[in-house]
C-alpha cells in the first residue's frame, strides 16, 4: 500500500494509469475483474511510493506482487514485451 502522504505528480499518475491498463490487458479476459484491477492498482501505488518509476518494473509489480503469487504470468509478460518492442 502507498505510504500515507505520498503525492504523485500528474505525469506519474498518467504513467501509473498506463501501467495499470497494460497489466490488465495481459490477463486472460475472465480474470479482468474490478477486484483484480484494484489489486493491481494497489501494487502499482506501493511500488511507486517506494520510488519505482520504470514502467516495466511497475507492470511486473502489478502482475506478480511481492509474494509472486502468479509465476505463470511470467511468460505472458515476456510475450507482451516482445510485442511492444516490435
N, C-alpha and C positions, 0 to 999 in steps of 0.2 A: 504494500500500500504506500501511496505517496506520503512523504513527510508533511506534517502539518505546517502550513505556512509557505509551502513551496509555490513559487509563482513562475508561470511559464509565459514566455513572450509569444505574440501571435504566430510568428514563423515556427516556433516549437510546437504549438498546438496544431498547426497545419501539418507538420511532419508526423506528429503522433496520430492524427486522424488518417492520414495516408497509409501509415503503417498498419493501423487497425483494419482498414479496408482491404489491404493486400493480404494480411494474415487471415482474414475471414474467407477470402476467395480461395485460399489454399485448401481449406477444409472441404470434405465431402458435403454436398448440399444438405443432406439430412442433419448435419451437425452445426449448421449455420443458424443457431438459435440466439435469441436475445440474451439468455443466460451465458452462453459461450462468449458473446461479444463483450458482455460486462466483465467476464473473467479476463479476456484478452486486454481490455482497456485498463483494468486494474494492474495487470502485469506491466503494461507499457508505461503507465504512470509511475510505478515503483522504480522501474529501470531508469526512466528519465529523471526522477527525483534524485537518483544516485549519480546523475551526471552523464548518463549514456545518451548520445545523440546520433550514433551510427544507425541508419535505418535497418540494415541487415541484422544488427545485434538486437535492436528493439523488436523486430519481427520474430526473431528466434526466442526472445524472452516471452513474447506473447504466446507463441505456439507451444513452447516446451515448459515454461515456468521454471522456477528454481528446482523443483523436485523432479524435473524431467519425466513427467508422467506420460508423455506421448512420444517415445522414441520412434514409433512407426512413422511419424511425420517428417523425420529427417530426410527421407527420400523425396517427399513432396516438396520440401524446402529446396533441395538441390535442383529438382526439375524446375521450380519456379524461377530460381536464379538463372538457370540456363536460358529460359525463355525471355527473361528480362535483358540479358546481355546479347541476344541475337538481333 
